[in-house]
Amino acid sequence: MTSPELRPATLDETAMADIRRLEETLGTPVVAYEPESPYAELSDDQLAEVRRVESALGVRLLAYRT
């Protein structure tokens, strides 16, 4: 299986300043990616099921588009 194609976003100085402010507010680094995502769009019910299984297994799950 290959890795998902996540590409860092190209941001101008204004956007970078917004990201820096968010990092200061959160107290943690933030990475911006291009909006195209390899991850599946899930309904609220599907997401709830993923979270239920995550909690039961003690893991993080990622659902990919097919």
C-alpha positions in Angstrom: 0.0 0.0 0.0 1.3 3.4 -0.9 1.2 6.5 1.3 -1.6 9.0 0.9 -0.8 12.0 -1.3 -0.9 14.9 1.2 0.8 18.0 -0.2 1.7 21.0 1.9 -0.3 24.1 1.0 1.3 27.0 -0.7 0.5 30.0 1.5 1.2 33.7 1.2 2.5 35.8 4.1 -1.0 36.8 5.3 -2.0 33.1 5.5 1.3 32.2 7.2 0.6 34.9 9.8 -2.9 33.4 10.4 -1.3 30.0 10.9 1.3 31.4 13.3 -1.4 33.1 15.4 -3.3 29.8 15.5 -0.2 28.0 16.6 0.3 30.5 19.4 -3.3 30.1 20.4 -3.2 26.3 20.4 0.4 26.0 21.7 1.3 23.5 19.1 2.6 23.4 15.5 0.0 23.4 12.7 0.6 22.2 9.1 -1.5 23.3 6.2 -2.2 20.9 3.4 -3.8 21.4 0.0 -7.5 20.8 0.2 -7.5 17.6 -2.0 -7.6 14.8 0.5 -7.1 11.0 0.1 -9.5 10.5 3.0 -13.1 9.3 2.7 -15.9 11.8 3.4 -18.0 10.1 6.1 -21.5 10.8 7.2 -22.1 11.7 10.9 -23.3 8.1 11.5 -20.2 6.6 9.8 -17.9 8.9 11.7 -19.6 7.9 15.0 -19.0 4.2 14.1 -15.3 4.9 13.4 -15.0 6.7 16.7 -16.7 3.9 18.5 -14.3 1.3 17.1 -11.3 3.6 17.8 -12.4 3.8 21.4 -12.9 0.1 21.7 -9.5 -0.7 20.2 -7.5 2.2 21.6 -6.3 3.2 18.2 -6.7 6.0 15.6 -8.3 4.9 12.3 -8.2 6.6 8.9 -10.7 6.0 6.2 -9.4 6.4 2.6 -11.3 7.2 -0.6 -11.5 4.3 -3.0 
